[in-house]
Amino acid sequence: MKATLAAAAIVAGIAWWACADAQVYRCTAADGSVSFQDRACAHGQTQTIIDVAARGPDSPAAAATTPLPDAVAAAPPAAYLSPPPAPLPELYACVGAVNGKHYLTSSPPPPYLAPLGVMGYPPQSLSQAYGAPGGAGMSAPELSHPRVGGPRIATGMTEVQDYCLPAAHAEVCGYVRKAYDENHRKLRMAMPNEQPPFEQRERNLQDQLRNCR
């Protein structure tokens, strides 16, 4: 029983004195009882001095309660930055050399052959050139005079090329919006097993349209 009381006294004494540098006096009386105190033992008791070190600033308890600097504690949380939108497609705005129609394309078309009569040769009206029996019956405005020469003159054809320039930003945005509307219409009409590719394209087009807001 005395041993149990002595062990309890040791634990309590060390825990109480662990908060600061101190000397603890272990006092053993003549009857064998043990006590711990912060002053020298009484006359007639056996005295043992125990050095108790305080917790340093690097101890876990001290580190857990160390307040953060004001600048760190007051720092706002980092803002989330969304990824940049997908780039718009590179398009060209073109005018047809034969029919004068405007259109957008991903790359300018190569030169192609057109009938001389459609391009204004021979120098007479298109109704005269193509209105006779066996004529082509075509009608188109005169846009420009084609290059004339070489063996193609014999076949009544000449080489022409559409006029193209890089499309303006507004034109490209309009093109992508139309593509989105058309894809969305197909998505609504598609069967469930046919929808994944349309859903993926819709996400891609939505990402591109972020450039057009």
SEMAR-541615 format. One line per 10 residues: number of its first residue (from 1); their letters; for each residue x, y, z of N, C-alpha, C, O. Coordinates in steps of 0.2 Angstrom, whole numbers. Example, Ala and Ser with C-alpha at 12.3 -4.5 7.8 and 13.67 -1.06 7.14 Angstrom:
REM SEMAR-541615
1 = AS = 66,-28,39,62,-22,39,66,-16,39,71,-17,42 ~ 64,-11,35,68,-5,36,64,0,39,67,6,40 .
//
This chain:
REM SEMAR-541615
1 = MKATLAAAAI = 4,-6,0,0,0,0,4,6,0,3,11,-3 ~ 10,6,4,14,12,4,18,13,-2,19,19,-4 ~ 19,7,-6,22,8,-13,18,11,-18,20,15,-22 ~ 11,10,-17,6,13,-22,6,20,-20,6,24,-25 ~ 5,22,-14,5,29,-12,11,33,-15,11,38,-17 ~ 17,29,-14,23,33,-16,23,34,-23,25,40,-25 ~ 21,29,-27,21,30,-35,16,36,-37,18,40,-41 ~ 10,36,-34,5,41,-35,8,48,-34,7,53,-37 ~ 12,48,-28,15,54,-26,20,57,-31,21,63,-32 ~ 24,52,-33,29,54,-38,26,57,-45,28,62,-47 .
11 = VAGIAWWACA = 21,53,-47,18,56,-53,15,63,-52,15,67,-57 ~ 11,64,-47,8,70,-46,13,75,-45,12,81,-47 ~ 18,74,-41,23,79,-40,27,81,-46,28,87,-48 ~ 29,76,-51,32,78,-57,28,82,-62,30,87,-65 ~ 21,80,-62,17,84,-66,16,91,-64,15,95,-68 ~ 16,92,-58,14,98,-55,20,103,-56,20,109,-57 ~ 26,100,-56,32,104,-56,35,104,-63,40,108,-64 ~ 32,101,-68,35,101,-75,34,108,-79,37,109,-84 ~ 30,112,-76,29,119,-79,35,124,-78,35,129,-81 ~ 40,122,-74,45,127,-73,51,124,-70,51,118,-68 .
21 = DAQVYRCTAA = 57,127,-71,63,124,-68,63,124,-61,61,129,-58 ~ 64,118,-58,64,118,-50,67,112,-48,69,107,-51 ~ 68,112,-41,71,106,-37,66,103,-33,62,107,-29 ~ 64,97,-33,59,94,-29,63,90,-24,68,86,-25 ~ 61,90,-18,64,87,-12,59,80,-11,53,81,-9 ~ 63,75,-11,59,68,-10,61,67,-2,67,65,-1 ~ 56,66,2,57,66,9,55,59,11,49,57,10 ~ 59,55,14,57,48,17,57,49,25,63,50,28 ~ 51,48,28,51,48,35,54,41,38,55,37,34 ~ 54,41,45,57,35,48,52,29,47,55,24,47 .
31 = DGSVSFQDRA = 46,31,46,41,25,46,41,23,38,37,18,37 ~ 45,26,34,45,23,27,40,27,22,41,26,16 ~ 36,32,25,32,36,20,36,41,16,41,43,19 ~ 34,42,10,37,46,6,33,52,4,27,52,3 ~ 36,58,4,32,64,2,37,69,-3,43,68,-3 ~ 34,73,-7,38,77,-11,36,85,-10,30,86,-8 ~ 41,89,-9,39,96,-8,45,100,-11,50,98,-13 ~ 43,107,-11,48,112,-14,53,115,-9,56,120,-11 ~ 53,112,-3,58,115,2,62,108,5,60,103,4 ~ 67,110,9,71,105,11,67,100,16,62,103,19 .
41 = CAHGQTQTII = 68,94,17,65,90,21,66,91,29,71,95,30 ~ 61,89,33,62,90,40,68,86,43,70,82,40 ~ 70,89,49,75,85,52,73,78,54,68,77,56 ~ 78,74,53,76,67,54,74,63,48,73,57,48 ~ 72,66,42,70,63,36,75,62,31,80,66,31 ~ 75,57,27,80,56,22,78,60,16,72,59,13 ~ 83,64,14,81,69,8,85,67,2,91,65,2 ~ 81,67,-4,83,66,-11,81,72,-15,75,73,-15 ~ 86,75,-18,84,81,-23,83,79,-30,88,76,-33 ~ 78,81,-33,76,79,-40,76,85,-44,72,90,-42 .
51 = DVAARGPDSP = 80,86,-49,79,92,-54,74,91,-59,74,86,-62 ~ 69,95,-60,64,95,-64,65,101,-69,64,106,-68 ~ 65,99,-76,66,104,-81,60,106,-84,55,103,-84 ~ 59,113,-85,53,116,-88,53,114,-95,58,112,-99 ~ 47,114,-98,45,113,-105,49,118,-109,47,124,-108 ~ 52,117,-114,55,122,-119,50,124,-124,45,122,-124 ~ 52,130,-127,48,133,-132,47,128,-138,42,129,-142 ~ 51,123,-139,50,118,-145,46,113,-143,45,108,-147 ~ 43,112,-137,39,106,-135,33,107,-139,30,112,-140 ~ 30,101,-140,23,100,-143,18,105,-140,14,108,-144 .
61 = AAAATTPLPD = 17,105,-134,12,109,-130,13,116,-132,8,120,-133 ~ 20,118,-131,21,126,-133,20,127,-140,17,133,-141 ~ 22,123,-144,21,124,-151,13,125,-153,11,129,-157 ~ 9,121,-150,2,120,-151,-1,127,-149,-6,129,-152 ~ 1,130,-144,-2,136,-142,1,142,-144,-1,148,-142 ~ 7,142,-148,10,148,-150,5,152,-155,4,149,-161 ~ 3,158,-154,-1,161,-159,3,163,-165,9,164,-165 ~ -1,163,-171,2,165,-177,3,173,-178,0,176,-174 ~ 8,175,-182,9,182,-183,3,185,-185,-1,182,-189 ~ 2,191,-184,-4,195,-186,-5,195,-194,-10,194,-196 .
71 = AVAAAPPAAY = 1,196,-197,1,196,-205,-2,189,-208,-5,189,-213 ~ 0,184,-204,-2,177,-207,-9,176,-205,-13,173,-209 ~ -11,177,-199,-18,176,-197,-23,180,-201,-28,178,-202 ~ -21,186,-203,-25,190,-207,-25,189,-214,-29,193,-218 ~ -21,185,-217,-20,184,-224,-27,181,-227,-29,176,-224 ~ -29,184,-232,-36,181,-235,-34,174,-239,-28,173,-241 ~ -39,170,-239,-38,163,-243,-36,165,-250,-38,170,-253 ~ -32,161,-253,-30,161,-260,-36,161,-265,-40,156,-264 ~ -37,165,-270,-42,165,-274,-41,160,-279,-36,159,-282 ~ -47,157,-281,-47,152,-287,-47,155,-293,-51,159,-295 .
81 = LSPPPAPLPE = -42,153,-297,-41,156,-304,-43,150,-309,-40,145,-310 ~ -49,152,-313,-51,147,-318,-46,146,-324,-43,151,-325 ~ -46,140,-327,-41,140,-332,-43,144,-338,-49,146,-339 ~ -39,146,-342,-41,150,-348,-45,147,-353,-45,141,-353 ~ -49,150,-357,-54,147,-361,-50,144,-367,-44,146,-369 ~ -53,139,-371,-50,136,-377,-50,142,-382,-54,146,-383 ~ -45,142,-386,-44,147,-391,-50,146,-397,-52,140,-398 ~ -52,152,-399,-57,151,-405,-53,148,-411,-47,149,-412 ~ -57,145,-416,-54,143,-422,-52,148,-426,-54,154,-426 ~ -46,147,-430,-44,152,-435,-48,151,-441,-48,146,-445 .
91 = LYACVGAVNG = -51,156,-443,-56,156,-449,-54,162,-454,-50,167,-452 ~ -56,161,-460,-55,166,-465,-62,168,-468,-66,164,-469 ~ -62,174,-469,-68,177,-473,-67,178,-480,-62,181,-482 ~ -71,174,-484,-69,174,-491,-75,176,-495,-81,176,-493 ~ -74,179,-501,-79,181,-506,-77,176,-513,-72,176,-515 ~ -83,173,-515,-82,169,-521,-80,173,-527,-84,178,-528 ~ -76,170,-531,-74,174,-537,-79,173,-542,-79,178,-547 ~ -83,168,-542,-88,167,-547,-95,170,-545,-98,173,-549 ~ -97,168,-539,-104,170,-537,-104,176,-532,-109,179,-531 ~ -98,178,-530,-98,184,-525,-101,183,-518,-102,188,-515 .
101 = KHYLTSSPPP = -102,177,-517,-105,175,-510,-99,175,-505,-94,174,-506 ~ -101,178,-499,-97,178,-493,-98,172,-489,-103,169,-488 ~ -92,169,-487,-92,163,-483,-86,163,-478,-81,166,-479 ~ -86,158,-473,-81,157,-468,-78,150,-469,-82,146,-471 ~ -72,150,-469,-68,143,-470,-62,143,-465,-59,148,-464 ~ -60,137,-464,-54,136,-460,-48,137,-464,-42,138,-461 ~ -48,137,-470,-42,138,-474,-44,140,-481,-49,138,-484 ~ -41,145,-484,-43,148,-491,-43,142,-496,-38,138,-496 ~ -47,142,-500,-48,137,-505,-42,138,-511,-40,143,-512 ~ -40,133,-514,-35,133,-519,-38,136,-525,-44,136,-526 .
111 = PYLAPLGVMG = -34,138,-530,-37,141,-537,-42,135,-540,-40,129,-539 ~ -47,137,-544,-51,132,-547,-53,135,-554,-52,141,-555 ~ -56,131,-558,-58,133,-565,-65,135,-565,-69,133,-562 ~ -66,140,-569,-73,143,-570,-74,145,-577,-69,146,-581 ~ -80,144,-580,-81,145,-587,-80,153,-589,-81,157,-585 ~ -77,154,-595,-75,161,-597,-81,165,-597,-81,171,-595 ~ -87,162,-599,-93,166,-600,-95,169,-593,-98,174,-593 ~ -95,165,-588,-97,167,-581,-93,173,-579,-95,177,-575 ~ -86,173,-581,-82,178,-578,-82,184,-583,-78,189,-582 ~ -86,184,-588,-87,190,-592,-84,190,-599,-83,195,-603 .
121 = YPPQSLSQAY = -82,184,-601,-79,183,-608,-83,178,-611,-85,173,-608 ~ -85,178,-618,-83,184,-622,-86,190,-620,-91,190,-616 ~ -84,196,-622,-87,203,-619,-94,204,-622,-95,208,-626 ~ -99,200,-619,-106,201,-621,-110,199,-614,-107,196,-610 ~ -116,200,-614,-120,198,-608,-120,191,-607,-120,187,-612 ~ -122,189,-601,-122,182,-600,-128,179,-603,-128,173,-605 ~ -134,182,-604,-139,180,-608,-138,178,-615,-140,173,-618 ~ -134,182,-618,-131,181,-625,-127,175,-625,-127,171,-629 ~ -122,175,-620,-117,170,-620,-120,163,-618,-118,158,-621 ~ -125,163,-614,-128,156,-611,-135,155,-613,-138,150,-611 .
131 = GAPGGAGMSA = -139,160,-616,-146,160,-617,-147,156,-623,-153,154,-624 ~ -142,155,-628,-144,151,-634,-145,144,-633,-143,141,-628 ~ -149,141,-637,-150,134,-637,-143,130,-635,-138,131,-639 ~ -143,126,-630,-137,122,-628,-133,126,-623,-128,123,-621 ~ -135,132,-622,-131,136,-617,-132,133,-610,-136,129,-608 ~ -127,136,-605,-128,133,-599,-133,136,-595,-136,133,-590 ~ -136,142,-597,-142,145,-593,-140,148,-587,-144,149,-582 ~ -133,149,-585,-131,152,-579,-132,160,-579,-132,163,-584 ~ -132,162,-573,-133,169,-572,-129,171,-565,-130,169,-560 ~ -124,176,-566,-119,178,-561,-117,185,-562,-116,186,-568 .
141 = PELSHPRVGG = -116,189,-557,-113,195,-558,-106,195,-560,-102,190,-559 ~ -104,200,-564,-97,201,-566,-93,203,-560,-94,209,-558 ~ -88,199,-557,-84,202,-552,-77,204,-554,-75,210,-551 ~ -74,201,-558,-67,203,-560,-66,199,-567,-69,195,-568 ~ -61,202,-570,-58,199,-576,-53,193,-574,-48,195,-571 ~ -54,187,-576,-49,182,-575,-43,183,-579,-43,186,-584 ~ -38,179,-577,-32,178,-581,-34,174,-587,-37,169,-586 ~ -32,177,-592,-34,173,-599,-27,172,-602,-23,176,-603 ~ -27,166,-605,-21,164,-608,-19,156,-607,-23,153,-603 ~ -15,153,-611,-13,146,-611,-18,142,-614,-23,144,-617 .
151 = PRIATGMTEV = -17,136,-614,-21,131,-617,-29,131,-615,-33,128,-618 ~ -30,133,-609,-37,133,-606,-42,137,-610,-48,136,-610 ~ -39,142,-614,-44,146,-618,-47,142,-623,-53,143,-624 ~ -44,137,-625,-47,133,-630,-53,129,-627,-58,127,-631 ~ -53,127,-621,-59,124,-618,-64,128,-615,-69,126,-612 ~ -63,135,-615,-68,140,-613,-68,140,-605,-73,143,-602 ~ -62,138,-602,-61,139,-595,-56,143,-593,-51,144,-597 ~ -56,146,-587,-50,150,-584,-49,148,-577,-54,146,-573 ~ -43,150,-574,-42,148,-567,-43,155,-563,-41,160,-565 ~ -47,154,-558,-49,159,-553,-48,157,-546,-46,151,-545 .
161 = QDYCLPAAHA = -48,162,-542,-47,161,-534,-51,165,-530,-51,171,-532 ~ -54,163,-525,-58,167,-521,-54,172,-517,-48,170,-515 ~ -56,177,-515,-53,182,-511,-54,181,-504,-60,181,-501 ~ -49,180,-500,-49,178,-493,-45,183,-488,-39,185,-490 ~ -48,184,-482,-44,188,-477,-45,184,-470,-51,181,-470 ~ -41,185,-465,-43,182,-459,-49,185,-456,-50,191,-456 ~ -53,181,-453,-60,183,-451,-59,188,-445,-55,187,-441 ~ -64,192,-444,-64,197,-438,-66,193,-432,-69,187,-433 ~ -65,195,-426,-67,192,-420,-74,191,-420,-77,185,-418 ~ -78,196,-421,-86,195,-421,-88,190,-426,-93,186,-424 .
171 = EVCGYVRKAY = -85,189,-432,-87,184,-437,-86,177,-434,-90,173,-435 ~ -80,176,-431,-78,170,-428,-83,168,-422,-85,162,-422 ~ -85,173,-418,-89,171,-413,-96,169,-415,-99,165,-413 ~ -98,173,-421,-105,171,-424,-105,164,-426,-109,160,-426 ~ -99,162,-430,-98,155,-432,-99,150,-427,-102,145,-428 ~ -95,151,-421,-95,146,-416,-102,146,-413,-104,140,-411 ~ -106,151,-412,-112,151,-409,-117,147,-413,-121,143,-411 ~ -117,148,-420,-121,144,-424,-119,136,-424,-123,132,-424 ~ -112,135,-423,-110,128,-423,-113,125,-416,-115,119,-416 ~ -113,129,-411,-116,127,-404,-123,126,-405,-125,120,-402 .
181 = DENHRKLRMA = -127,130,-408,-134,129,-408,-136,123,-412,-140,119,-411 ~ -132,122,-418,-133,116,-422,-132,109,-418,-135,105,-419 ~ -126,109,-415,-124,104,-411,-129,102,-405,-131,96,-404 ~ -132,108,-402,-136,107,-396,-143,104,-399,-146,100,-396 ~ -145,106,-405,-151,103,-408,-150,95,-409,-155,91,-408 ~ -144,94,-412,-143,86,-413,-142,82,-407,-145,77,-406 ~ -140,86,-401,-139,82,-395,-146,81,-392,-147,75,-390 ~ -151,85,-393,-158,84,-390,-161,79,-394,-166,75,-391 ~ -160,78,-401,-163,73,-405,-160,66,-405,-162,61,-407 ~ -154,66,-402,-150,60,-402,-152,55,-397,-155,57,-391 .
191 = MPNEQPPFEQ = -151,48,-398,-153,43,-393,-148,43,-388,-142,46,-389 ~ -149,40,-382,-144,41,-376,-138,38,-378,-132,41,-376 ~ -137,33,-382,-131,30,-383,-127,34,-389,-121,33,-390 ~ -131,39,-392,-127,43,-397,-125,50,-394,-122,54,-398 ~ -127,51,-388,-126,58,-385,-119,60,-383,-117,65,-384 ~ -115,55,-381,-108,57,-378,-104,61,-383,-101,66,-381 ~ -103,60,-390,-99,64,-394,-102,71,-394,-99,76,-395 ~ -109,72,-395,-112,78,-395,-111,82,-388,-110,88,-388 ~ -111,78,-383,-110,82,-376,-103,84,-376,-102,90,-373 ~ -98,80,-378,-91,83,-378,-90,89,-382,-87,93,-380 .
201 = RERNLQDQLR = -93,89,-388,-93,95,-393,-96,101,-390,-93,106,-390 ~ -102,100,-386,-105,105,-383,-101,109,-378,-100,115,-377 ~ -97,104,-374,-93,107,-369,-87,111,-372,-85,116,-370 ~ -84,108,-378,-79,112,-381,-81,118,-384,-77,123,-383 ~ -87,119,-387,-89,125,-390,-91,130,-384,-90,136,-385 ~ -94,127,-379,-95,132,-373,-89,135,-371,-88,141,-369 ~ -83,131,-370,-77,134,-368,-74,139,-373,-71,144,-371 ~ -75,138,-379,-73,143,-384,-77,149,-384,-74,155,-385 ~ -83,149,-382,-88,154,-382,-86,159,-376,-88,165,-376 ~ -82,156,-371,-80,161,-366,-76,167,-368,-75,172,-365 .
211 = NCR = -73,166,-375,-69,172,-378,-74,177,-380,-71,182,-382 ~ -80,175,-381,-85,180,-385,-89,184,-380,-94,187,-382 ~ -88,184,-373,-93,187,-369,-91,194,-368,-94,198,-365 .
//
